Amino acid sequence: MVDGLRPGAGDALAADVPGADAPVVSLREQVYHRLRDEILNGRVSPRERLTEPKLSKAFEVSRTPVREALSRLLSDGLVERTDFGYAVVVPSLEDLRNLYELRITLELRGIARAIENPQVRHDDVLLRAELARWDEMRDVVPDPDPSFVLRDEGFHQVLSRASGNAQLTDALVTVNQKIRAVRMHDFVEEDRITATIDEHREILGLVIERRLPESLTALHKHVGESLEVVMERATHAMARMATAG
């Protein structure tokens, strides 16, 4: 599951660049990011037991950095406590339906508030920078990969943040973390990646041009105008997760 890490002196590893100014990354940071990557890339089965002894052996570190990494992953909503240790969080279909409904509400609210109040203006700098990133992906399309969900979440986070309500964005981030383990299985086909890129670029362009009603419609369609379609995708994703080795 996890490649081993080699601990360095002082419970930290320096970058490969020689010199006194080389950055130092703590073991807890290394373990956290490596384990997080394993989870987000679908390499950890929901049935797999994540225990401190097992992970300490896999990473070749003491239990302390493993314990701290698991605590952070628990806060991220990526793992949950179980009788035997920890496991990847997989919401039930009922919870997933409720979370998706909340996600759609939060997504649309960012644009809706700007429609209702003309004094609410989206941050044009943020939106144009995000559009440039997705233009680059249009030119060089990333390979299908479950971790693409993080880029997708980044788009929605920027779109929400640009509307000016930080609390709305924080709530959206929390919801996306809870459904990430399922949603990441939605990005394993090339046509899904290209469609997402095109839809993101369209939504950003409409908001930048202040064509807010049109952007709201496009966003609604993008995040799941039909919740039943979303649930069908989720059911297939969860089935794949259940049979993953």
N, C-alpha and C positions, 0 to 999 in steps of 0.2 A: 504493500500500500504506500508506504512512505519511505523515501530514500533516507539513509542515515546522515546525520550532521556530525561533524567532528568538532568537539568543543576546543576552544583555545584558552590561553592563559587569562586568568582574571574573569572567567565566566563570560567572555566576549570574543568575537571574531572581528578582525580588521579586514578591510577590503583588500583585494589583490594588489592594488596600487601601492608601491613602496613609498616610505617617507613618513615623517611624524604627523603629517596632516591627514593621513588616510582615515576615512570615516570608520567608526567602530559600531557594529551592530550587535546588540545583546542577544544572548541565546534565546531569551523568551520571545524577542521579536522574530527571530529566525523560525523558531518552532511555530509561532502563531501564524506567520505568513505562509509557511510551507504547508501546514495542516489546513489552513483556510483554502489554499489553492487546491489541495487534494479534494476537499469537499465541494468546492464550486465547480470543479471540472468533472464531477461525477465519479471520481475514483474511489469514493468511500460509500459502500453499500449501506442503506438504511438499517440493514440487519447486523452490521458490523459493530462489535463492542469496542468502545474507545475507553481504555483504562490507562491510568498513569503508568503502571509497570510496563504494559505493552508498548505505549508510545515512547517511554523513556528508552526502552531497548531499541526501538526502531530508529530513533533520532540520536542514539548514543549520547544522551545527556542525563542529568539527574532529574528527579521528579519535580523539582521546584519550577523550572521554566515550563515544563509540561502542564503543571497545575495552573500556572498563570495564563498560559495560552488557552487552556480549556475554559477558564473563567471569562476571558475576553470573548471567546466564541459563543459562550452562553449568553453574554450581554448582546452579542450581534444577532442572536436568534437563530444561529446556524446549528447549534447542538442543544440537547436537553438532558437533564439528569434522569437516570434510570436506576433500577435496583442494582445493576452491575457496574455502573459508571456513567458513561455518556453515550449518546447516539445522535445521528443526524436527524434534525427536525423534519418531520413529514406531516403536514396538517391533514386532518380527515377531509373527505369531500365536502361535508357540511361546513366545516370551518373554512375550507378553501372558497366555497361559494360566498360565504359572508365576507371574507377578506377581499375577494375580487369586487364585490359590490361596493365595499368601502373604498377600495383603490380607485374605481371608476369615479366615485363621487369626489374624491380628493383631486384626481387628475383634472376633471372638468371645472372644478371650482376656481382654479387659478385663472382660467380665461374668462369664466362667467363673471367673476368679480370685476374684471376690467370692462366687460360689456355693460354691467349695471352701473358702474361709476367711471365716467370719462376721465376723472382725475387720476385713476390708477393707470400707470403707464409701465409697460414691460421694459426691463433693462435691455436696451438695444445692443450694448457691447457684449453682454453675456450671450445673447441669442446669436449674434453674428459669429462669435468665436465658436460656438457649438455647431453652427451651420458649416463652418469651415472644416471642422473635424469630420462631419458626415459627408461632405463633398469629397474629402480625401478617401473615405471608405468606399464611396461610389466608384472612384477611379481605380482603387486597389481593394477589391472586395475581400474581407477576411474569410478564412476558411471556416466552415461550420464548426462550432465548438460551444459546449455548454457555458463556458465562461463569457460568451458574448452577452449573456444576461446582464453582466456588470456594465457594459457599454450602454445597453438599453436603459438600465436603471439610471445611469448618468444623464442620459438625454432627458428623461422625465424629471429628474431632480433639478436640472438646470432650467427647464421650462417652468417648473413650479416656482423655483427661487426667483426667476426673472419677474414674476408677477408681484413680488414684494411682500409676501406673507410668509415669514420664516417658520411660524408654527405650523402652517399648512404643509410646508415642505418637510419638516421634521416628522409629521404624522405619516406622510407618504413614504418616507425612507423606512420608517418602522414597519409599515405594512409590507413593503417590497421585500424586506429582510425575511419576513415570516413566510412568504410564498416563493422565495427564491429557489429553494430546493426542488420545487416542482417546475417552476417557470424555466429553469435552465435547460430542461429537456425539450423546450419548444424551439431551440436554436441549433438543431443537429442536422438540418437540411439546408442546402444552398439557397433554394428559392425563398425560404423563410428569412434568411439573412438579407437577401437583395430587396425583398418586399419591405422589410423593416427600415432599411436605409432610405428607400424611396419615400416611404410614408413620413419618416422623421424630417426629411428635407422639405417635403411639402408643408408640413405643419409649421416648421420654423419659418419658412418663407411667408406663409400667410400671416403669422403673428407679427413678423417684422414689417409687413406692409399694412398692418393694422386692419386687416380683413378678419376681424375677430369672430363674427358669426360663422364664417366659412371655416376658420381654424377650429372652432369648437366642434363643428360637425365632423371635420376630418379627424380630430383627436378622439371623439366619441367612437367613431368607426374603428380607429386604430386600437384602442384599448379594449374593445369588445362590445360592439353595439348589441350583439346577441350574446347574452351570458351563457346560453346553452352551448354555443360554439366553443366558448372559453372552457366550459366544464368538460366538453368532449375531449379537447386537447389535454386538459389536466388529467382526465381519467386514463388516457393512453400513456401520458408521461409517468403517472404513478404506477401503472402496470409495468413499464420498462424498469422503473426503480425497484420494484418488488422482485424482478427476475434478474437484476444486475448481480454479477458475481462479486 
